[in-house]
Amino acid sequence: MSLQTAVAAPFRHMHRERLRRPEFIYFLAIDRRWMSRDQAGALISIAIRAGLLKDDGGALVPTFNPAEVEIPLGFRPSDDIFLQEENYCETLMVRIAEARGMSEQEVAKEITAITSGDFDGLLLPEAGVVILARKYGVPFEDLVPQLRESLRGVGC
């Protein structure tokens, strides 16, 4: 997995179990020149959402053992690691559309009607899609942790 390899590399190279955010960015952007500083910052966010990193009082700590990750000679992460994020809100919308035989646009309209109409715009789309899934009996329990996490970052 390229994302896990890119996350493991700074910890393995520096022989550390924790890195401050600037150290992590420095390794990826300046030392290795694998990406820009902005991309390195985005990689941290992606890795945290993917559960590969956690922020422990300002220090980044891997949730896996970096020593167990093989880093091939000449490794350079591809731009695909920035596309690995899945939008779980959209995933649930697709499930609803498939279960009900509706288009995704119709599902989006229903979510908008719930969030805007029923809750006067005070409800986030993540909550609206869960309400709709529950209404139609579409399973969503496997997506709850990711939907909660998306509330801290990007919405639907």
TARABEL-V26802 format. One record per residue. RES is the residue in three letters. PHI is phi in whole degrees, 0 to 359 (* if undefined). PSI is psi in degrees with one decimal (NA if undefined). NEAR is the number of other ideal C-beta (glycine too) atoms within 8 Angstrom. Layout:
res	phi	psi	near
RES	PHI	PSI	NEAR
RES	PHI	PSI	NEAR
This chain:
res	phi	psi	near
MET	*	120.1	4
SER	296	-38.9	9
LEU	297	-47.4	14
GLN	296	-38.2	10
THR	295	-43.9	14
ALA	296	-35.9	12
VAL	287	-37.4	14
ALA	289	-32.0	13
ALA	306	-49.9	14
PRO	298	-38.3	12
PHE	292	-41.4	12
ARG	292	-44.4	11
HIS	296	-40.7	8
MET	270	-1.9	9
HIS	52	48.0	4
ARG	230	152.1	6
GLU	266	-17.0	5
ARG	221	142.9	8
LEU	225	142.0	12
ARG	287	154.3	9
ARG	307	-46.8	10
PRO	298	-33.8	6
GLU	294	-41.7	10
PHE	297	-47.7	13
ILE	296	-41.8	13
TYR	302	-46.2	9
PHE	300	-48.5	14
LEU	289	-41.8	15
ALA	267	-38.3	14
ILE	256	-49.0	8
ASP	293	-51.7	8
ARG	267	-20.4	9
ARG	56	39.4	5
TRP	278	-25.2	9
MET	196	172.7	8
SER	283	168.8	6
ARG	297	-39.6	8
ASP	297	-42.4	6
GLN	295	-38.3	11
ALA	296	-39.9	14
GLY	296	-39.2	10
ALA	294	-36.8	9
LEU	298	-38.2	15
ILE	299	-46.6	13
SER	298	-42.7	9
ILE	296	-44.1	13
ALA	295	-35.8	11
ILE	293	-45.7	11
ARG	295	-32.0	11
ALA	280	-6.6	9
GLY	82	15.2	5
LEU	271	-24.8	11
LEU	231	152.2	11
LYS	228	149.3	7
ASP	266	112.5	9
ASP	246	88.6	8
GLY	62	40.2	4
GLY	93	-10.1	6
ALA	255	141.9	9
LEU	270	129.0	13
VAL	233	127.4	10
PRO	288	146.6	12
THR	266	7.1	7
PHE	227	171.3	9
ASN	270	107.6	6
PRO	299	-26.0	11
ALA	294	-22.5	5
GLU	273	-5.2	5
VAL	266	124.9	11
GLU	278	126.1	4
ILE	251	106.6	8
PRO	298	149.3	6
LEU	300	129.3	3
GLY	80	15.1	4
PHE	301	137.4	8
ARG	214	121.2	6
PRO	295	142.7	11
SER	274	167.0	6
ASP	292	-13.1	6
ASP	298	-22.9	7
ILE	295	-21.2	12
PHE	276	-11.4	10
LEU	260	0.5	6
GLN	283	-11.5	9
GLU	293	133.8	8
GLU	254	137.0	6
ASN	271	102.8	9
TYR	290	-26.0	10
CYS	295	-44.7	13
GLU	293	-36.0	8
THR	301	-44.8	10
LEU	291	-35.5	15
MET	298	-41.5	14
VAL	296	-41.3	9
ARG	301	-44.4	12
ILE	296	-46.1	15
ALA	301	-43.7	13
GLU	293	-42.1	7
ALA	293	-34.4	9
ARG	262	-6.1	9
GLY	68	35.3	5
MET	249	166.4	8
SER	275	160.4	6
GLU	295	-29.9	9
GLN	294	-39.1	6
GLU	295	-39.7	9
VAL	296	-44.0	14
ALA	299	-39.3	9
LYS	296	-40.6	8
GLU	294	-39.7	9
ILE	296	-42.5	14
THR	297	-40.3	10
ALA	297	-39.0	9
ILE	292	-51.1	13
THR	290	-39.8	14
SER	274	-49.7	9
GLY	285	-59.1	8
ASP	289	-30.0	8
PHE	240	16.8	10
ASP	52	34.8	6
GLY	77	8.8	6
LEU	268	0.2	4
LEU	251	134.7	10
LEU	283	154.7	8
PRO	303	-35.2	10
GLU	301	-40.6	13
ALA	288	-39.0	9
GLY	298	-40.4	14
VAL	291	-34.1	16
VAL	292	-42.0	12
ILE	300	-43.7	10
LEU	294	-41.5	14
ALA	298	-42.2	13
ARG	295	-40.6	9
LYS	302	-41.2	6
TYR	265	0.9	9
GLY	72	28.5	5
VAL	271	126.7	12
PRO	295	135.8	6
PHE	218	-1.6	13
GLU	303	-33.3	5
ASP	292	-18.1	5
LEU	261	-5.1	10
VAL	303	-48.7	9
PRO	301	-40.8	6
GLN	290	-37.2	10
LEU	295	-41.2	15
ARG	299	-44.7	9
GLU	296	-35.7	9
SER	292	-20.6	15
LEU	295	-25.1	9
ARG	276	-17.4	5
GLY	237	-118.3	7
VAL	272	140.5	4
GLY	273	-163.5	8
CYS	297	NA	10
